[in-house]
Structures are given as C-alpha cells and as structure tokens.
Amino acid sequence: METLSWEAFEKHLYGLSPSILNMGGTRNVRVGFDPISRSMFIRLPIDPETSVPPSTFAELESGVLKDETGFVLEIKTTAKQLFREFHRFAEIITEDFEQPGQTAFGAFETATHRWRELTSRKELLTEDQQLGLQGELVFLRSLLQVQRPQSIMAWTGRNKALAERHDFRINKIDIEVKSTRSSHRRHIIHGIGQLQASEGHILYLLSLKFEGAGLGLGRSLCDEIEGIRKSLANTEIERMEFESRLLSTGYNDNDAQHYQEKLILADPPVLVIVNDKFPRITREIMSETISPEVSGRIDDVSYRVDIEGLGVMQGSEAFTDVLGKLRMEIE
C-alpha cells in the first residue's frame, strides 16, 4: 500500500492556514498541520462510543473529536523536532488500520507497542548487582582452587531450591559476601534476615573492597565466569550446577560486552563474625524494642553498616582458622 510521502506533506507544514491530506489506503486516514497550536496530527474514523484513555506519552496527545467527516480519533504532537518521525508513525498506523477488523485505537496501540519493542532496553545487571555477583564469584573461584569441584554446592545463595539462604554454606559456617568500591568498608544489608544466622550455624560477613584495575590488570565479571567454567570443564554435573546458579543471577552471556570493567582488590578481604557485637537489625532484636504487634508488620528493611576496623584480615591466623588455605586474589 502506498502512503503519502514525507516530501509531499512537508511543504504543507508551517503555513498560515490549516492543512489536511489523505494518508492513502481505503479507510480515510488523514494527516495534517494546525498553525494555531503548531501541532501535526493524524485522524482516523472511529466509533463515537469508543472509550479512549488519556495519553500517557510525553509527546503525544490523543482523543475523540468530530470534524467535517464525522467522529475521528485524533493523535497529535507539538514536538516540531519529531514531525518527520511522527509522519513515519502515521504511516505505520495507516498500514495497520487497513487490516480486517482493526480499529482506530487498536492501530494506534499496535504502532506504539512496536516502537516500544524496537527501542526497549536490555535488562542488564545494575552496577551494584554486577559488583555483588563478582564478589561472590571471587570467593567461589578461590573455594574451587583449594577444594574439589563439588564445592560449587556451597554456593547456596543462588540455588533456587534453597530459599532464604546465605551466599555460601561450608559445613556449619554460613558466609554472606559483601562487596564495595567505597574507600571504607560500608555495606548495604537487604532484609531483616540477611544477618540472621541459620539454626545451628555460625554466620560470617566477608567484606571485599574493589577498585578499578587500570591498564592490563585485574579481572572483569566475565573473566571470573570464564575462569570458573574452565575449572569445571571436566565435571559435567558441577558445570551444570554452576550454570543454573549463574542463570538465577540475571547474567546473560549475550550481554557480556557490558560487563568488561576490570577490577582488583583494593585491600585484603576481611572476615567478621556476625554476633551480638555486630551492627545489625534482626527480627529478634526488633521484637526486644518494639511490640510484636508493630514489629510483625515490618517485612522489608535495608540499611548500611560500617564494619571498618572489625573482623580479621586475610593472611591472619584467625582468618585461616575459619577458611583454611582459601585465598582471594585479583592481580
């Protein structure tokens, strides 16, 4: 189907008198320019009983009105810089309106849906999500280096079958990995239960402090993933377990080009036992200061803790007592 070209319509813009031209097709779709409102519009015949909701688009207005041809759906814009794109938009609407059974508002919705699909953004990991995942993978890679590939099972926080688990579980030890690029060890805690030890387990927070690597050094998020894949290359079951957990993080190999920044550890990792001396908010602590009727209505808490000066540093005897020969490095 041939529609009115932009070149044919453009010369009617910005005149002193209103202009309206047929867009083509068989259903009397017209496009025009109103010099008073300085708007470009498209009009499609419509059933006057049709309910048209207010437009939610910043540069488009829509509504039903009556002109010399009868009731019409008018879609218009005053964004002069978008007039050419609006003409193409009118072409798409005109073409779709020719489909059997298609309504005026249906053609409008179809066109906007297609444009949203074309310009929709990928659901990439946020910077905080990338950093958090990289911290977990740094710990996992070091774990795989000193233990058997089966230690992939210790990555419990990303196991969909285990709800509300901490990031890692090694025997009776739970580990919550927290990463930051701040100059101080300040970490965001998500949820009342994140710093609540599981029954019969001891909970530790592992603090990793990252910084940009500069030229030729460090490891990116993608480097960590590929390194772990190589270490699991000959163990099919463990490799599948890793891929399953990785998938649950929202990471997609097709987006790898967005995750290439290389980081290094700014300082040695620090391990802090989470006990009564640790700054935290738990359901138990809340119930001691707030009545159960009130605390029971609080189900989502996020807060930042400063652990500067707390815990033991990698390389110390106390650190080794908990994690053995495990050592995290990025060079």
C-alpha positions as CSV (number, residue, x, y, z in Angstrom):
1,M,0.0,0.0,0.0
2,E,1.3,3.4,-1.0
3,T,1.1,6.2,1.6
4,L,1.6,9.9,1.4
5,S,5.3,10.6,1.4
6,W,7.1,12.9,3.8
7,E,8.3,15.1,0.9
8,A,4.7,15.5,-0.3
9,F,3.5,16.5,3.2
10,E,6.4,18.6,4.4
11,K,5.6,21.5,2.1
12,H,2.3,21.9,3.8
13,L,3.9,22.5,7.2
14,Y,4.2,25.9,8.9
15,G,1.7,27.6,6.6
16,L,-0.8,30.2,7.9
17,S,-3.8,28.0,7.0
18,P,-4.7,24.6,8.4
19,S,-3.8,21.7,6.0
20,I,-5.1,18.2,6.0
21,L,-4.2,15.5,3.4
22,N,-5.2,11.9,2.8
23,M,-2.6,9.4,4.0
24,G,-3.6,6.8,1.5
25,G,-5.4,3.4,1.8
26,T,-9.1,2.8,1.8
27,R,-10.2,3.9,5.3
28,N,-9.9,7.7,5.1
29,V,-6.9,8.2,7.3
30,R,-5.7,11.8,7.1
31,V,-2.7,13.8,8.3
32,G,-2.5,17.5,8.9
33,F,-1.0,20.6,10.5
34,D,-2.7,23.1,12.7
35,P,-0.9,26.5,12.6
36,I,-2.7,27.8,15.7
37,S,-1.5,25.0,18.1
38,R,1.6,24.4,15.9
39,S,0.7,20.7,16.0
40,M,0.9,17.9,13.5
41,F,-1.9,15.3,13.7
42,I,-3.3,12.1,12.3
43,R,-7.1,11.4,12.2
44,L,-8.8,8.0,11.8
45,P,-12.5,7.3,11.6
46,I,-13.8,5.9,14.9
47,D,-17.0,4.7,16.6
48,P,-18.1,7.6,18.8
49,E,-18.8,5.1,21.6
50,T,-15.2,4.1,21.8
51,S,-13.5,4.8,25.1
52,V,-10.1,6.3,24.6
53,P,-8.0,6.7,27.7
54,P,-5.8,9.8,28.3
55,S,-2.4,9.6,26.6
56,T,0.5,8.5,28.8
57,F,3.1,9.6,26.2
58,A,5.1,12.8,26.8
59,E,4.9,14.0,23.2
60,L,1.6,12.5,22.0
61,E,-2.0,13.6,22.7
62,S,-5.0,11.6,21.7
63,G,-8.7,11.9,21.9
64,V,-12.0,11.6,20.1
65,L,-13.5,14.6,18.3
66,K,-15.9,15.4,15.5
67,D,-14.8,17.1,12.3
68,E,-16.3,17.5,8.8
69,T,-16.0,13.8,8.1
70,G,-17.6,12.6,11.4
71,F,-16.1,11.2,14.6
72,V,-12.4,10.6,14.5
73,L,-9.5,9.6,16.7
74,E,-7.0,12.4,16.6
75,I,-3.4,11.8,17.6
76,K,-1.2,14.8,17.6
77,T,2.2,16.2,18.7
78,T,3.6,19.7,19.1
79,A,7.2,18.5,19.1
80,K,8.5,20.2,16.0
81,Q,11.8,18.2,16.1
82,L,9.8,15.0,15.9
83,F,7.5,15.8,13.0
84,R,9.3,13.6,10.5
85,E,9.2,10.6,12.9
86,F,5.6,11.4,13.6
87,H,4.9,11.1,9.8
88,R,6.5,7.6,9.8
89,F,4.4,6.8,12.9
90,A,1.3,7.9,10.8
91,E,2.4,5.6,8.0
92,I,2.6,2.6,10.4
93,I,-0.9,3.4,11.8
94,T,-2.3,3.8,8.3
95,E,-0.9,0.5,7.1
96,D,-2.1,-1.4,10.2
97,F,-5.6,0.2,10.1
98,E,-6.1,-1.5,6.7
99,Q,-6.1,-4.9,8.4
100,P,-9.6,-6.5,8.5
101,G,-11.3,-5.8,11.8
102,Q,-8.7,-3.4,13.1
103,T,-10.0,-0.4,15.0
104,A,-8.6,3.1,15.1
105,F,-7.4,2.9,18.7
106,G,-6.2,-0.7,18.0
107,A,-4.0,0.6,15.2
108,F,-2.6,3.3,17.5
109,E,-1.8,0.8,20.3
110,T,-0.2,-1.6,17.8
111,A,2.1,1.1,16.4
112,T,3.2,2.4,19.9
113,H,3.7,-1.2,21.0
114,R,6.0,-1.9,18.1
115,W,8.0,1.2,18.7
116,R,8.4,0.4,22.3
117,E,9.6,-3.1,21.4
118,L,12.1,-1.7,18.9
119,T,13.6,0.8,21.4
120,S,13.3,-1.3,24.6
121,R,16.5,-1.6,26.7
122,K,18.1,-4.9,27.7
123,E,17.6,-5.9,31.3
124,L,21.2,-5.6,32.3
125,L,22.6,-6.1,35.8
126,T,22.9,-2.8,37.7
127,E,26.3,-1.7,38.9
128,D,25.5,-2.9,42.4
129,Q,24.3,-6.3,41.1
130,Q,27.5,-6.7,39.0
131,L,29.7,-5.9,41.9
132,G,27.8,-8.2,44.2
133,L,28.0,-11.1,41.8
134,Q,31.7,-10.5,41.1
135,G,32.4,-10.6,44.8
136,E,30.6,-14.0,45.1
137,L,32.5,-15.4,42.1
138,V,35.8,-14.2,43.5
139,F,35.1,-16.2,46.7
140,L,33.7,-19.2,44.7
141,R,36.8,-19.3,42.5
142,S,39.1,-19.3,45.5
143,L,37.0,-22.1,47.0
144,L,37.3,-24.2,43.9
145,Q,41.1,-23.8,43.9
146,V,41.5,-25.4,47.3
147,Q,38.6,-27.9,47.3
148,R,37.1,-30.3,44.9
149,P,34.7,-29.2,42.1
150,Q,31.8,-30.4,44.3
151,S,32.3,-27.3,46.4
152,I,30.1,-25.5,43.8
153,M,27.3,-26.8,46.0
154,A,28.5,-24.4,48.7
155,W,27.1,-21.5,46.6
156,T,23.7,-21.8,48.3
157,G,22.5,-18.2,47.9
158,R,21.9,-18.7,44.2
159,N,20.2,-22.1,44.5
160,K,16.5,-21.6,43.7
161,A,15.7,-24.7,45.6
162,L,17.0,-23.2,48.8
163,A,15.0,-20.1,49.7
164,E,16.3,-17.6,52.2
165,R,19.9,-19.0,52.4
166,H,23.1,-17.0,52.8
167,D,25.5,-16.7,49.9
168,F,27.7,-19.7,50.9
169,R,27.5,-22.6,53.3
170,I,30.5,-24.7,54.3
171,N,29.7,-27.3,56.9
172,K,28.3,-25.4,59.8
173,I,29.6,-22.0,58.6
174,D,27.4,-19.5,56.6
175,I,29.1,-16.7,54.7
176,E,27.4,-13.6,53.4
177,V,29.7,-11.9,50.8
178,K,29.5,-8.1,50.6
179,S,31.4,-6.0,48.1
180,T,32.0,-2.3,47.9
181,R,34.0,0.2,45.8
182,S,33.9,2.7,48.6
183,S,37.1,3.8,50.4
184,H,35.5,2.5,53.6
185,R,34.0,-0.9,54.4
186,R,30.4,0.1,54.3
187,H,27.9,-2.4,53.0
188,I,24.2,-2.4,52.3
189,I,22.2,-5.1,54.1
190,H,19.0,-6.2,52.4
191,G,16.3,-7.6,54.6
192,I,15.8,-8.4,58.2
193,G,17.0,-12.0,57.8
194,Q,20.2,-11.4,55.9
195,L,22.3,-11.1,59.0
196,Q,20.4,-13.8,61.0
197,A,22.4,-17.0,61.4
198,S,20.6,-20.2,60.4
199,E,19.8,-22.6,63.1
200,G,22.9,-24.5,64.2
201,H,25.3,-22.4,62.1
202,I,27.8,-19.6,62.6
203,L,27.4,-16.6,60.3
204,Y,30.3,-14.6,58.9
205,L,30.3,-11.5,56.7
206,L,33.1,-11.5,54.2
207,S,34.0,-7.9,53.1
208,L,35.6,-7.4,49.7
209,K,36.8,-3.9,48.7
210,F,37.3,-3.4,45.0
211,E,38.8,-0.6,42.9
212,G,39.4,-0.1,39.2
213,A,42.3,-2.1,37.9
214,G,43.7,0.3,35.3
215,L,45.5,-0.9,32.2
216,G,46.3,-4.6,31.7
217,L,45.5,-5.7,35.3
218,G,42.6,-7.1,37.2
219,R,39.6,-9.3,36.3
220,S,36.2,-8.4,34.9
221,L,32.9,-10.1,35.8
222,C,33.2,-12.1,32.5
223,D,36.8,-13.1,33.4
224,E,35.5,-14.6,36.7
225,I,32.8,-16.5,35.0
226,E,35.0,-17.9,32.2
227,G,37.7,-18.8,34.8
228,I,35.2,-20.9,36.8
229,R,33.8,-22.5,33.7
230,K,37.3,-23.6,32.8
231,S,37.9,-25.1,36.2
232,L,34.7,-27.1,35.9
233,A,35.2,-28.1,32.2
234,N,35.7,-31.8,33.0
235,T,32.9,-32.1,35.6
236,E,29.6,-32.0,33.8
237,I,27.3,-32.2,36.8
238,E,29.2,-29.4,38.7
239,R,29.3,-27.3,35.5
240,M,25.5,-27.6,35.1
241,E,25.1,-26.6,38.8
242,F,27.2,-23.5,38.2
243,E,25.3,-22.5,35.1
244,S,22.0,-23.0,36.9
245,R,23.0,-20.7,39.7
246,L,24.6,-18.2,37.3
247,L,21.3,-18.0,35.4
248,S,19.4,-17.2,38.6
249,T,21.6,-14.0,39.0
250,G,20.2,-12.5,35.8
251,Y,23.5,-12.7,34.0
252,N,23.3,-13.4,30.2
253,D,26.3,-14.3,28.0
254,N,24.8,-12.2,25.2
255,D,25.3,-9.1,27.3
256,A,29.0,-9.8,28.1
257,Q,30.2,-6.7,26.4
258,H,28.6,-4.6,29.1
259,Y,30.5,-6.4,31.9
260,Q,34.1,-5.8,30.9
261,E,35.4,-3.4,33.5
262,K,38.4,-4.9,35.2
263,L,38.7,-4.7,39.0
264,I,41.3,-5.5,41.6
265,L,41.0,-6.0,45.4
266,A,41.9,-2.7,47.0
267,D,42.7,-4.3,50.3
268,P,42.9,-7.9,51.6
269,P,39.5,-9.4,52.4
270,V,38.1,-9.1,55.9
271,L,36.0,-11.7,57.7
272,V,33.7,-10.6,60.5
273,I,31.7,-12.9,62.7
274,V,28.1,-11.8,63.0
275,N,27.2,-11.9,66.7
276,D,25.8,-9.6,69.3
277,K,28.6,-7.1,68.7
278,F,27.9,-6.8,65.0
279,P,25.8,-3.8,63.9
280,R,22.7,-5.4,62.5
281,I,18.9,-5.5,62.6
282,T,17.1,-8.8,63.0
283,R,13.6,-9.9,63.9
284,E,14.7,-10.9,67.3
285,I,16.4,-7.5,68.0
286,M,13.3,-5.7,66.8
287,S,11.0,-7.7,69.0
288,E,13.1,-6.7,72.0
289,T,12.5,-3.0,71.4
290,I,9.2,-2.9,69.5
291,S,6.0,-4.7,70.4
292,P,5.3,-7.9,68.4
293,E,2.1,-6.2,67.0
294,V,4.2,-3.5,65.5
295,S,7.4,-5.4,64.5
296,G,5.3,-8.1,62.9
297,R,4.1,-5.5,60.3
298,I,7.7,-4.7,59.2
299,D,8.7,-7.1,56.4
300,D,11.4,-5.3,54.4
301,V,14.4,-3.4,55.8
302,S,17.5,-2.1,54.0
303,Y,20.3,-0.4,55.9
304,R,24.0,0.3,55.6
305,V,26.6,-1.0,58.1
306,D,30.1,0.3,58.7
307,I,32.5,-2.5,59.6
308,E,35.7,-0.5,59.3
309,G,38.1,-1.9,62.0
310,L,36.1,-5.0,62.7
311,G,37.0,-8.6,61.9
312,V,40.2,-10.4,60.8
313,M,42.1,-9.9,57.6
314,Q,43.1,-12.5,55.1
315,G,46.5,-13.8,55.9
316,S,45.9,-13.7,59.7
317,E,45.8,-16.9,61.8
318,A,42.2,-16.1,62.8
319,F,41.2,-15.8,59.2
320,T,42.9,-19.2,58.4
321,D,41.2,-20.8,61.4
322,V,37.8,-20.2,59.7
323,L,38.5,-20.6,56.0
324,G,41.7,-22.6,55.9
325,K,44.0,-22.2,53.0
326,L,41.4,-20.3,50.9
327,R,42.9,-17.1,49.5
328,M,41.2,-14.5,47.4
329,E,43.4,-12.5,44.9
330,I,42.9,-10.4,41.8
331,E,46.0,-9.1,40.2
